[in-house]
Amino acid sequence: MHNIKNSRNDLWQKTSFSTCSYIKSLRDYRPLIVRRAIQSWAKVLELPFAEKIFLDDSSPNLNGIKLLQSSNQINRFDCVRYNTMSHPPHSNFGILISLNLCKSDYILHLDDDIQIVGTHQDCINILEHGLSILNEDKNIMGINLMHIDASAGGQWGPSKDYFGSDVFSHPIQYFGNSASLIRRELLQVVSLNEIFNWGKKQPANWEELVSTSDNTSSFLVAKVGTPFTVDNDAWLFKSTFRVSTLERYKYFLLKKLGLSTQASQFSKKIKEREYNSQL
């Protein structure tokens, strides 16, 4: 039992925690989504990571850092950094900066709107399962910790089962990094420098560039429900989605009228539309 505990501690000590946030204004709805998500990380941030890094990706007036402080989680991070480097308008650029700040063998990354639900033990179980896979199978470069079904972006969904796991499968095409565990070497496949030099002509998101349909055997995605999820509201306020003011008004009207099922279905259709538009 003592050896098992030491082995688990070794895995955590080989792992960094990373997140990146851009908050345009503290007066709109997105800060509420992000604050709620960060507060849901409280127990995970107590785990013995080698380091925990928060990057504010050039938010006006330090809004990302201010929001982190108001969430009462700022003291749980070892490094809180403000990015002053101007960069192309890609959401993955700030994420890559935060990942490159990490020094450990493995990195747990959560987008700023990812919520953790369920029990703390459920979360620990899937994280330790994923870290064990990275530690034992050198072929695996990245693991998507969220389950995405075929109706919401099938290219990120599960395909061929991964041997020895009832949780993970290989993806259809991309692994998805919004809630993910990666091997540090993955950052060398398509580097931050390459992304920067592409500028506005970047051919695809980083997660798509590093995990193509020709190389899905090196990546995993969850094939069952997990503690990592995104609130329906987040899809309507995602910076990379084209959601009109009228669509947002309709969504909140459905919620206000108590029609939560219809609101959820409406949000799902928008998510499906936006994912499919990227094909």
VENLINGI-V419417 format. One record per backbone hydrogen bond with DSSP energy under -0.5 kcal/mol. CO is the residue of the C=O (numbers start at 1). NH is the residue of the N-H. If there is no record, write none. Layout:
BEGIN
[[CO/NH] [CO/NH]]
END
This chain:
BEGIN
[[1/5] [2/6] [3/7] [4/8] [5/9] [6/10] [7/11] [8/12] [9/13] [10/14] [11/14] [12/15] [12/50] [14/106] [15/50] [15/51] [16/108] [17/53] [18/110] [19/55] [20/112] [21/57] [22/24] [29/32] [29/33] [30/34] [31/35] [32/36] [33/37] [34/38] [35/39] [36/40] [37/40] [37/41] [38/41] [39/42] [41/45] [43/46] [44/47] [47/49] [51/17] [52/78] [52/79] [53/19] [54/56] [54/81] [55/21] [55/57] [56/58] [56/83] [59/62] [60/63] [62/66] [63/67] [64/68] [65/69] [66/70] [67/71] [68/73] [68/74] [69/72] [73/76] [74/77] [79/54] [79/81] [81/56] [81/83] [82/84] [88/90] [90/93] [90/94] [91/95] [92/96] [93/97] [94/98] [95/99] [96/100] [97/101] [98/102] [99/102] [105/184] [106/16] [107/109] [107/182] [108/18] [109/180] [111/114] [113/231] [115/117] [115/229] [119/123] [120/124] [121/125] [122/126] [123/127] [124/128] [125/129] [126/130] [127/131] [128/132] [129/133] [130/134] [131/135] [132/136] [133/137] [136/138] [137/140] [141/183] [142/220] [143/145] [143/181] [144/222] [146/148] [146/222] [147/149] [149/152] [150/154] [153/156] [154/157] [155/173] [155/174] [157/172] [160/170] [162/165] [167/223] [167/224] [168/162] [169/221] [170/159] [178/111] [179/145] [179/146] [180/109] [181/143] [182/107] [183/186] [184/187] [185/188] [186/189] [186/190] [191/195] [192/196] [193/197] [194/198] [195/199] [198/201] [199/202] [205/208] [205/209] [206/210] [207/175] [207/211] [212/215] [215/218] [216/219] [218/141] [218/142] [220/144] [221/169] [227/117] [227/229] [229/115] [231/234] [231/235] [232/235] [232/236] [233/236] [233/237] [234/237] [235/238] [238/241] [241/243] [242/244] [244/248] [245/249] [246/250] [247/251] [248/252] [249/253] [250/254] [251/255] [252/256] [253/257] [254/259] [255/258] [258/260] [259/263] [260/264] [261/265] [262/266] [263/267] [264/268] [265/269] [266/270] [267/271] [268/272] [269/273] [270/274] [271/275] [272/276] [273/277] [274/278] [275/278] [276/279]]
END
